[in-house]
Amino acid sequence: MSVAGLALDASTRSPIVLLRDLSGHRQIPIWIDHAQAYNIMIGAQKNHAQKPQSHDLMISILEAGNLLLERIVIHSIEENTFQAILKLQSIKKVTSSTAKKDIKIIEIDARPSDAIALAVRAKCSIWMLEEVVAKASIPVDVDADEEEKDEFHRFINETSPSQLINHLKNKNNEKEPPTNSPNSGSKDK
């Protein structure tokens, strides 16, 4: 997922953060408060505020504690509220002579708006479970989606099963690296 932008709900004047899936075909609107919209907007801008905001401070604390924000995961919707976690890596050196590292994964519950504000600052990935995307997404370009569906249906209707099998066999053969063995072409069946 990526942050597509911020918008205002026309009826309530509440801010909305828009997340877009990697295909670019679906967006997920998440209603947030004005302070969180500001935090996300400032974090996404290259020139941060003159004084560190709360989320900038949180990133500094994570770094000081040898914690890396690996990704955020928006994993469910409960009672019309999105639920998220921060996935952190705790990196501790085991010995100074070998510089060997012990990596531990830590998960912390967070509001999606806070998680997104941290993600844009840490430049980490934003994940959303497919079932959440399916429940909450809105199509970005309905015409393009319909065109893609029509093209797929045409392909299915015009392709026989034997043509599809031959096509897949040819693709698999292209992927196999050539061998120099003289017996590579003969196999017992």
C-alpha positions as CSV (number, residue, x, y, z in Angstrom):
1,M,0.0,0.0,0.0
2,S,1.0,3.6,-0.5
3,V,-0.3,6.9,0.7
4,A,-2.2,8.2,-2.3
5,G,-3.1,11.5,-0.5
6,L,-5.3,13.2,2.0
7,A,-8.9,14.4,1.3
8,L,-11.8,15.9,3.2
9,D,-15.2,14.2,3.5
10,A,-17.6,16.6,1.8
11,S,-20.4,16.0,4.3
12,T,-18.5,15.9,7.6
13,R,-15.4,17.9,6.8
14,S,-13.4,15.1,8.4
15,P,-10.0,14.3,6.9
16,I,-9.4,11.0,5.1
17,V,-6.1,9.4,4.3
18,L,-6.3,7.4,1.1
19,L,-4.2,4.3,0.7
20,R,-3.8,2.8,-2.7
21,D,-2.9,-0.9,-3.5
22,L,0.1,-1.7,-5.5
23,S,-1.9,-2.3,-8.7
24,G,-3.3,1.2,-8.5
25,H,-6.8,-0.1,-9.0
26,R,-8.2,0.2,-5.4
27,Q,-8.1,2.8,-2.7
28,I,-8.9,2.5,0.9
29,P,-10.2,5.6,2.7
30,I,-9.5,5.8,6.4
31,W,-11.2,8.6,8.3
32,I,-8.9,10.3,10.7
33,D,-8.8,13.5,12.9
34,H,-7.3,16.8,11.8
35,A,-4.2,16.4,14.0
36,Q,-3.4,13.0,12.5
37,A,-3.9,14.4,9.0
38,Y,-1.4,17.1,9.8
39,N,1.1,14.6,11.2
40,I,0.8,12.4,8.0
41,M,1.1,15.4,5.7
42,I,4.2,16.8,7.5
43,G,5.8,13.4,7.6
44,A,5.3,12.9,3.8
45,Q,6.8,16.3,3.0
46,K,10.5,16.4,2.4
47,N,10.9,19.6,4.5
48,H,9.8,18.7,8.0
49,A,8.5,21.2,10.5
50,Q,11.2,23.3,12.2
51,K,10.7,21.6,15.5
52,P,10.3,17.8,15.7
53,Q,6.7,16.7,15.9
54,S,5.6,13.8,18.2
55,H,6.0,11.2,15.4
56,D,9.5,12.6,14.6
57,L,10.4,12.2,18.3
58,M,9.0,8.6,18.2
59,I,11.3,7.8,15.3
60,S,14.3,9.2,17.1
61,I,13.4,7.2,20.2
62,L,13.2,4.0,18.1
63,E,16.6,4.7,16.6
64,A,18.1,5.4,20.0
65,G,16.8,2.1,21.3
66,N,18.2,0.2,18.3
67,L,14.7,-0.5,17.0
68,L,13.8,-0.4,13.3
69,L,10.3,0.1,12.1
70,E,10.2,-2.7,9.5
71,R,6.5,-2.2,8.4
72,I,3.1,-1.4,9.6
73,V,0.2,-3.8,9.1
74,I,-3.5,-2.9,9.0
75,H,-4.9,-6.2,9.8
76,S,-8.6,-5.9,10.5
77,I,-11.7,-3.8,10.9
78,E,-13.5,-4.1,14.2
79,E,-16.7,-2.1,14.8
80,N,-16.0,0.1,11.8
81,T,-12.5,0.9,13.1
82,F,-9.3,-0.2,11.4
83,Q,-6.8,-2.0,13.5
84,A,-3.0,-1.8,13.0
85,I,0.3,-3.0,14.4
86,L,3.8,-1.8,14.1
87,K,6.4,-4.5,13.3
88,L,9.7,-3.5,14.8
89,Q,13.1,-5.2,14.7
90,S,15.1,-5.0,17.8
91,I,18.8,-5.3,16.9
92,K,21.3,-6.1,19.6
93,K,24.9,-6.9,19.2
94,V,25.7,-10.2,20.9
95,T,29.5,-9.7,20.9
96,S,31.5,-6.7,20.0
97,S,34.4,-8.7,18.5
98,T,32.3,-10.6,15.9
99,A,29.7,-7.9,15.4
100,K,27.1,-10.7,15.4
101,K,23.5,-9.4,15.7
102,D,20.5,-10.9,17.5
103,I,17.3,-9.8,15.8
104,K,14.0,-9.9,17.6
105,I,10.6,-9.0,16.1
106,I,8.3,-6.9,18.2
107,E,4.7,-6.1,17.4
108,I,2.9,-3.1,19.0
109,D,-0.8,-2.2,18.5
110,A,-1.3,1.2,17.1
111,R,-4.0,3.4,15.6
112,P,-3.7,3.3,11.8
113,S,-3.2,7.0,11.6
114,D,-0.3,6.9,14.0
115,A,1.2,3.9,12.2
116,I,0.9,5.7,8.8
117,A,2.4,8.9,10.2
118,L,5.4,6.8,11.5
119,A,5.6,4.8,8.2
120,V,6.0,7.9,6.0
121,R,8.8,9.2,8.3
122,A,10.6,5.9,8.5
123,K,10.0,5.2,4.8
124,C,8.8,1.7,5.6
125,S,6.2,-0.4,3.9
126,I,2.5,-0.2,4.6
127,W,0.8,-3.6,4.5
128,M,-2.9,-4.3,4.6
129,L,-4.5,-7.8,4.7
130,E,-6.4,-8.7,1.5
131,E,-9.6,-9.3,3.4
132,V,-9.4,-5.8,4.8
133,V,-8.8,-4.4,1.3
134,A,-11.7,-6.4,-0.1
135,K,-14.0,-5.1,2.7
136,A,-13.0,-1.4,2.6
137,S,-11.7,-0.6,-0.9
138,I,-13.2,1.5,-3.6
139,P,-12.3,1.1,-7.2
140,V,-10.1,3.9,-8.6
141,D,-10.9,3.5,-12.3
142,V,-14.0,1.5,-12.9
143,D,-13.7,1.8,-16.7
144,A,-10.2,0.4,-16.6
145,D,-11.2,-2.5,-14.4
146,E,-14.2,-3.3,-16.7
147,E,-11.9,-3.2,-19.7
148,E,-9.4,-5.5,-18.0
149,K,-12.2,-8.0,-17.1
150,D,-13.5,-7.9,-20.7
151,E,-10.1,-8.6,-22.1
152,F,-9.6,-11.5,-19.7
153,H,-13.0,-13.0,-20.7
154,R,-12.1,-12.6,-24.4
155,F,-8.8,-14.4,-23.7
156,I,-10.6,-17.3,-21.9
157,N,-13.3,-17.6,-24.5
158,E,-10.9,-17.6,-27.5
159,T,-8.3,-20.0,-25.9
160,S,-8.8,-23.7,-26.0
161,P,-7.5,-25.8,-23.0
162,S,-4.9,-27.5,-25.3
163,Q,-3.6,-24.0,-26.4
164,L,-3.3,-22.9,-22.8
165,I,-1.5,-26.1,-21.8
166,N,1.0,-25.7,-24.7
167,H,1.5,-22.1,-23.9
168,L,2.3,-23.0,-20.2
169,K,4.6,-25.8,-21.3
170,N,6.5,-23.4,-23.6
171,K,6.8,-20.9,-20.8
172,N,8.1,-23.5,-18.4
173,N,10.7,-24.7,-20.9
174,E,11.9,-21.1,-21.4
175,K,12.5,-20.8,-17.6
176,E,14.6,-24.0,-17.3
177,P,18.3,-23.4,-17.7
178,P,20.0,-25.3,-20.6
179,T,22.1,-28.3,-19.5
180,N,25.3,-29.5,-21.1
181,S,24.7,-33.1,-20.3
182,P,24.3,-35.4,-23.4
183,N,21.6,-37.4,-21.5
184,S,19.6,-34.4,-20.4
185,G,17.0,-34.9,-23.1
186,S,16.2,-38.6,-22.3
187,K,14.1,-39.5,-19.3
188,D,12.5,-42.7,-18.4
189,K,8.7,-42.5,-18.1
